[in-house]
Amino acid sequence: MTTIAVIGLGTMGLGIAQAYATAGLAVLATDAVPKARETALDRLRASLALRVRSGKLAQADLETLLSRIAVVDGPEAMGRADLAIEAVVERIEIKRALFAALEAVLPPDAVLASNTSSLSVGAMAEGLARPERLLGLHFFNPAPVMKLVELVAHPGTGAAALERARRLTEAAGKTVIPCPDRPGFIVNRCARPFYGEALALLEEGRGAAEIDAAMLAAGYALGPFGLIDLVGADINLAATESLAAAMQGHPRYHVFEALRRQVASGDLGRKTGRGFLYPETPDPAPDDAIALRIEATLVNEAGWLLAEGGTMPDGIDTALRLGLNFPRGPFQILAAQGREQVLDRLERLAAQAPVHLRGRYQPAPMLAR
Ligand SMILES: NC(=O)c1ccc[n+]([C@@H]2O[C@H](COP(=O)([O-])OP(=O)(O)OC[C@H]3O[C@@H](n4cnc5c(N)ncnc54)[C@H](O)[C@@H]3O)[C@@H](O)[C@H]2O)c1
């Protein structure tokens, strides 16, 4: 019987446990906090009960699903796991200590996976006896619903570990996209210009409502400000700052003052009742140039990631469609608009860029003439 171990039973861990249990796999789950262990199955039961009530899940299937998950006291009780996934706090020393504890009890071929959003998987592998079996499995929130999982290989990850992680995660119904151990992986990185270029437009005097309206008209389910308001300006700022630091402050990851000011104001979005746009709605008078400009920068960022290796155009497109619900990926945009058009827009933006954005629009190698 294949067994998945999940460590950390917060938002992500509980959802990850549910995803594998739904697929019929046995799950061993634990958390450092006793209360989190004691309440885990009740929390899951409560969230699944909503699905039973709406007729999406049979009561018997709920019971079967829960019976596949065993909560145990700690990593020492996870010795029969084939794949162990951690979803504990985002601190590298805690993740490293956890992997060391798991290594001591797991069979030599068991795979170790981190659900980190922002830490280097390679840095986590340092000090492990078998670094070749460590990789990243980056789930999206809510994990039982979101189809995408980024499969992150660090330079020393072995093919056997990648293959097992992929097979088991695909069995859980996920679309698994390989990606390199680079800051932000695919989605969190390639999404940056969606927000950043919208903030650049705001800085130039355009309104949040017209910018979002332009993106809705171009087929996006939410505009950049609608998305920031949904997730929270504080969360967006943290992700932007983390990537800017990891990329040595490159202007493609510029942290716009408007975003900092928004967070300082306390109007973080839906959760506080007011955001960049919320509770207003996008203005219905779109300007095509806005969407073409934001999409040109999305194409360029994807081009820079592609140039770093470890990923493919199709994978990047799929990741952005599934991870952000984008109507099309950057390489589909490139195919539809043509290289000359995209390049022309970037060159015009570069020519007009203010000092703090110089270098932001330098075309990726795949676009260069
Ligand atoms: N929340 C998201 O949207 C999201 C999305 C993708 C990835 N992630 C990543 O997933 C991980 C978990 O995030 P979360 O939002 O579920 O956090 P969370 O705070 O909801 O849950 C973390 C859980 O880990 C437990 N924990 C902490 N240290 C532990 C240890 N040493 N051993 C066992 N359990 C421990 C905590 O008690 C808590 O229950 C982080 O690495 C985060 O970056 C989060």
The ligand as an SDF file (V2000), in Angstrom:
LIG
                    3D

 44 48  0  0  0  0  0  0  0  0999 V2000
   -1.0080   29.3350    2.3650 N   0  0  0  0  0  0  0  0  0  0  0  0
   -0.7450   29.3010    1.0630 C   0  0  0  0  0  0  0  0  0  0  0  0
   -1.4490   29.8730    0.2440 O   0  0  0  0  0  0  0  0  0  0  0  0
    0.4500   28.5050    0.5720 C   0  0  0  0  0  0  0  0  0  0  0  0
    0.4930   28.1260   -0.7900 C   0  0  0  0  0  0  0  0  0  0  0  0
    1.5660   27.3430   -1.2400 C   0  0  0  0  0  0  0  0  0  0  0  0
    2.5730   26.9990   -0.3640 C   0  0  0  0  0  0  0  0  0  0  0  0
    2.5270   27.3940    0.9460 N   0  0  0  0  0  0  0  0  0  0  0  0
    3.6150   26.9450    1.8480 C   0  0  0  0  0  0  0  0  0  0  0  0
    3.1200   25.8640    2.6230 O   0  0  0  0  0  0  0  0  0  0  0  0
    3.7400   25.8700    3.8990 C   0  0  0  0  0  0  0  0  0  0  0  0
    2.6790   25.9070    4.9840 C   0  0  0  0  0  0  0  0  0  0  0  0
    1.8610   27.0420    4.8050 O   0  0  0  0  0  0  0  0  0  0  0  0
    0.4140   27.1590    5.4800 P   0  0  0  0  0  0  0  0  0  0  0  0
   -0.2040   28.3620    4.8890 O   0  0  0  0  0  0  0  0  0  0  0  0
   -0.2870   25.8610    5.4050 O   0  0  0  0  0  0  0  0  0  0  0  0
    0.8260   27.4540    7.0060 O   0  0  0  0  0  0  0  0  0  0  0  0
   -0.0450   27.2780    8.3290 P   0  0  0  0  0  0  0  0  0  0  0  0
    0.5230   28.2440    9.2950 O   0  0  0  0  0  0  0  0  0  0  0  0
   -1.4960   27.2910    8.0270 O   0  0  0  0  0  0  0  0  0  0  0  0
    0.3340   25.7900    8.8220 O   0  0  0  0  0  0  0  0  0  0  0  0
    1.6110   25.4100    9.2260 C   0  0  0  0  0  0  0  0  0  0  0  0
    1.4710   24.2530   10.2040 C   0  0  0  0  0  0  0  0  0  0  0  0
    2.7550   23.6860   10.4460 O   0  0  0  0  0  0  0  0  0  0  0  0
    2.8680   23.3650   11.8210 C   0  0  0  0  0  0  0  0  0  0  0  0
    4.2870   23.3030   12.1520 N   0  0  0  0  0  0  0  0  0  0  0  0
    5.1630   24.3100   12.3200 C   0  0  0  0  0  0  0  0  0  0  0  0
    6.3930   23.8290   12.5590 N   0  0  0  0  0  0  0  0  0  0  0  0
    6.2990   22.4750   12.5350 C   0  0  0  0  0  0  0  0  0  0  0  0
    7.2410   21.4160   12.6870 C   0  0  0  0  0  0  0  0  0  0  0  0
    8.5180   21.6520   12.9330 N   0  0  0  0  0  0  0  0  0  0  0  0
    6.7830   20.1440   12.5730 N   0  0  0  0  0  0  0  0  0  0  0  0
    5.4870   19.8830   12.3430 C   0  0  0  0  0  0  0  0  0  0  0  0
    4.5510   20.8580   12.1910 N   0  0  0  0  0  0  0  0  0  0  0  0
    4.9660   22.1250   12.2780 C   0  0  0  0  0  0  0  0  0  0  0  0
    2.0940   24.4570   12.5340 C   0  0  0  0  0  0  0  0  0  0  0  0
    1.6870   24.0500   13.8220 O   0  0  0  0  0  0  0  0  0  0  0  0
    0.9060   24.6610   11.5730 C   0  0  0  0  0  0  0  0  0  0  0  0
   -0.1820   23.8330   11.9100 O   0  0  0  0  0  0  0  0  0  0  0  0
    4.7180   27.0400    3.9060 C   0  0  0  0  0  0  0  0  0  0  0  0
    5.9920   26.5720    3.5140 O   0  0  0  0  0  0  0  0  0  0  0  0
    4.1280   27.9570    2.8320 C   0  0  0  0  0  0  0  0  0  0  0  0
    5.1020   28.7860    2.2560 O   0  0  0  0  0  0  0  0  0  0  0  0
    1.4820   28.1310    1.4300 C   0  0  0  0  0  0  0  0  0  0  0  0
  1  2  1  0
  2  3  2  0
  2  4  1  0
  4  5  1  0
  4 44  2  0
  5  6  2  0
  6  7  1  0
  7  8  2  0
  8  9  1  0
  8 44  1  0
  9 10  1  0
  9 42  1  0
 10 11  1  0
 11 12  1  0
 11 40  1  0
 12 13  1  0
 13 14  1  0
 14 15  2  0
 14 16  1  0
 14 17  1  0
 17 18  1  0
 18 19  2  0
 18 20  1  0
 18 21  1  0
 21 22  1  0
 22 23  1  0
 23 24  1  0
 23 38  1  0
 24 25  1  0
 25 26  1  0
 25 36  1  0
 26 27  1  0
 26 35  1  0
 27 28  2  0
 28 29  1  0
 29 30  1  0
 29 35  2  0
 30 31  1  0
 30 32  2  0
 32 33  1  0
 33 34  2  0
 34 35  1  0
 36 37  1  0
 36 38  1  0
 38 39  1  0
 40 41  1  0
 40 42  1  0
 42 43  1  0
M  CHG  2   8   1  16  -1
M  END
$$$$
